[in-house]
């Protein structure tokens, strides 16, 4: 006769915890960590206390859901709070210094920013035109062009284009 397979259910619970921990190490989102904790506490815990298989599954699911909706958001919030905000893409361009690469006519021209990108640019109204090599600072991004103003304390422009 075959032995009762429910007496070996604890091996399944341990294997499931192990799989969830491995997946969590690959994803780093705390989702599978909560599933592993629920499986360990609910499934394996109920098994070791002699609960029937349906109670083990129910407790594992309930505890996993409880952890997912209570502890996981707190962990994610704490993780995001400790990391500084890093501006990327267009947001990182505002405030960046650069130099005019063509003479500005009627407030329009081109600038080469310190990150190496060349952008179409407009000088803010009332500030006049800029000469080649004039130091500028980006004050806004408007679609595919930037609004610039002359840099406050700029070193003298170099002898040739950047």
SEZAKE-823174 format. One record per residue (C-alpha): residue number from 1; x, y, z; residue in one letter. Coordinates in nm, 3 decimals, padded with zeros to 5 digits, always signed. Layout:
<rs>
    k       xx       yy       zz  r
  NUM        X        Y        Z  A
...
</rs>
This chain:
<rs>
    k       xx       yy       zz  r
    1  +00.000  +00.000  +00.000  X
    2  +00.106  +00.356  -00.062  X
    3  +00.169  +00.573  +00.243  X
    4  -00.060  +00.866  +00.309  X
    5  +00.091  +01.148  +00.102  X
    6  -00.038  +01.419  +00.336  X
    7  +00.224  +01.318  +00.591  X
    8  +00.489  +01.442  +00.345  X
    9  +00.314  +01.772  +00.274  X
   10  +00.571  +01.958  +00.485  X
   11  +00.830  +01.889  +00.214  X
   12  +00.607  +02.059  -00.042  X
   13  +00.570  +02.363  +00.186  X
   14  +00.946  +02.394  +00.233  X
   15  +01.007  +02.355  -00.141  X
   16  +00.748  +02.625  -00.215  X
   17  +00.911  +02.862  +00.036  X
   18  +01.249  +02.796  -00.127  X
   19  +01.109  +02.867  -00.477  X
   20  +00.944  +03.191  -00.359  X
   21  +01.267  +03.312  -00.197  X
   22  +01.465  +03.240  -00.515  X
   23  +01.211  +03.430  -00.727  X
   24  +01.220  +03.719  -00.478  X
   25  +01.597  +03.740  -00.511  X
   26  +01.550  +03.782  -00.886  X
   27  +01.265  +04.037  -00.875  X
   28  +01.333  +04.239  -00.555  X
   29  +00.974  +04.365  -00.524  X
   30  +00.882  +04.208  -00.186  X
   31  +00.588  +04.026  -00.349  X
   32  +00.737  +03.678  -00.341  X
   33  +00.890  +03.747  -00.001  X
   34  +00.539  +03.799  +00.136  X
   35  +00.423  +03.480  -00.039  X
   36  +00.717  +03.290  +00.111  X
   37  +00.639  +03.421  +00.460  X
   38  +00.271  +03.332  +00.425  X
   39  +00.360  +02.986  +00.301  X
   40  +00.607  +02.933  +00.584  X
   41  +00.381  +03.062  +00.862  X
   42  +00.044  +02.948  +00.732  X
   43  +00.114  +02.634  +00.532  X
   44  +00.408  +02.481  +00.713  X
   45  +00.293  +02.609  +01.053  X
   46  -00.052  +02.453  +01.019  X
   47  +00.110  +02.132  +00.890  X
   48  +00.340  +02.104  +01.189  X
   49  +00.046  +02.165  +01.424  X
   50  -00.145  +01.879  +01.257  X
   51  -00.400  +02.079  +01.056  X
   52  -00.572  +01.925  +00.754  X
   53  -00.446  +02.008  +00.402  X
   54  -00.733  +02.245  +00.324  X
   55  -00.663  +02.446  +00.640  X
   56  -00.293  +02.467  +00.548  X
   57  -00.373  +02.605  +00.203  X
   58  -00.631  +02.848  +00.343  X
   59  -00.399  +02.982  +00.610  X
   60  -00.109  +03.015  +00.365  X
   61  -00.330  +03.213  +00.124  X
   62  -00.482  +03.432  +00.396  X
   63  -00.151  +03.516  +00.563  X
   64  +00.016  +03.583  +00.225  X
   65  -00.266  +03.820  +00.124  X
   66  -00.252  +03.994  +00.462  X
   67  +00.125  +04.047  +00.429  X
   68  +00.095  +04.162  +00.068  X
   69  -00.158  +04.432  +00.152  X
   70  -00.017  +04.548  +00.487  X
   71  +00.357  +04.490  +00.524  X
   72  +00.468  +04.516  +00.159  X
   73  +00.346  +04.878  +00.109  X
   74  +00.526  +04.982  +00.428  X
   75  +00.850  +04.819  +00.312  X
   76  +00.825  +04.981  -00.033  X
   77  +00.758  +05.324  +00.120  X
   78  +01.058  +05.290  +00.353  X
   79  +01.277  +05.178  +00.064  X
   80  +01.178  +05.472  -00.158  X
   81  +01.214  +05.724  +00.125  X
   82  +01.579  +05.639  +00.176  X
   83  +01.682  +05.686  -00.188  X
   84  +01.741  +06.038  -00.324  X
   85  +01.534  +06.161  -00.616  X
   86  +01.740  +06.158  -00.933  X
   87  +01.619  +06.372  -01.220  X
   88  +01.631  +06.201  -01.558  X
   89  +01.554  +06.276  -01.922  X
   90  +01.411  +06.622  -01.986  X
   91  +01.378  +06.700  -01.614  X
   92  +01.758  +06.685  -01.578  X
   93  +01.810  +06.951  -01.846  X
   94  +01.647  +07.239  -01.656  X
   95  +01.921  +07.436  -01.482  X
   96  +02.198  +07.285  -01.696  X
   97  +02.463  +07.525  -01.827  X
   98  +02.568  +07.547  -02.188  X
   99  +02.708  +07.772  -02.462  X
  100  +02.552  +07.936  -02.765  X
  101  +02.682  +07.771  -03.086  X
  102  +02.522  +08.013  -03.334  X
  103  +02.436  +08.382  -03.315  X
  104  +02.086  +08.427  -03.177  X
  105  +01.864  +08.622  -03.414  X
  106  +01.527  +08.747  -03.294  X
  107  +01.578  +08.547  -02.976  X
  108  +01.624  +08.209  -03.151  X
  109  +01.938  +08.002  -03.198  X
  110  +02.114  +07.685  -03.083  X
  111  +02.297  +07.593  -02.766  X
  112  +02.528  +07.308  -02.678  X
  113  +02.462  +07.190  -02.324  X
  114  +02.726  +07.058  -02.086  X
  115  +02.596  +06.704  -02.139  X
  116  +02.699  +06.727  -02.508  X
  117  +02.350  +06.769  -02.658  X
  118  +02.272  +07.047  -02.902  X
  119  +01.926  +07.201  -02.870  X
  120  +01.724  +07.464  -03.052  X
  121  +01.689  +07.749  -02.808  X
  122  +01.502  +08.068  -02.743  X
  123  +01.620  +08.349  -02.519  X
  124  +01.362  +08.463  -02.270  X
  125  +01.186  +08.779  -02.392  X
  126  +01.354  +09.107  -02.305  X
  127  +01.704  +08.962  -02.263  X
  128  +01.831  +09.040  -02.614  X
  129  +02.029  +08.823  -02.853  X
  130  +02.333  +08.613  -02.762  X
  131  +02.671  +08.591  -02.934  X
  132  +02.848  +08.266  -03.021  X
  133  +03.011  +08.119  -02.712  X
  134  +02.793  +08.307  -02.465  X
  135  +02.728  +08.111  -02.147  X
  136  +02.364  +08.024  -02.090  X
  137  +02.150  +07.836  -01.841  X
  138  +01.841  +07.636  -01.937  X
  139  +01.530  +07.764  -01.759  X
  140  +01.262  +07.551  -01.930  X
  141  +01.209  +07.282  -02.190  X
  142  +00.938  +07.349  -02.447  X
  143  +00.894  +07.044  -02.669  X
  144  +01.206  +07.010  -02.884  X
  145  +01.359  +07.341  -02.780  X
  146  +01.479  +07.499  -02.459  X
  147  +01.432  +07.843  -02.309  X
  148  +01.763  +07.991  -02.195  X
  149  +01.894  +08.298  -02.022  X
  150  +02.247  +08.431  -02.000  X
  151  +02.443  +08.274  -01.715  X
  152  +02.475  +08.503  -01.412  X
  153  +02.850  +08.478  -01.353  X
  154  +02.985  +08.320  -01.665  X
  155  +03.355  +08.284  -01.744  X
  156  +03.464  +08.450  -02.067  X
  157  +03.364  +08.255  -02.378  X
  158  +03.634  +08.037  -02.536  X
  159  +03.808  +08.142  -02.856  X
  160  +03.631  +07.883  -03.072  X
  161  +03.308  +07.679  -03.071  X
  162  +03.265  +07.399  -02.816  X
</rs>
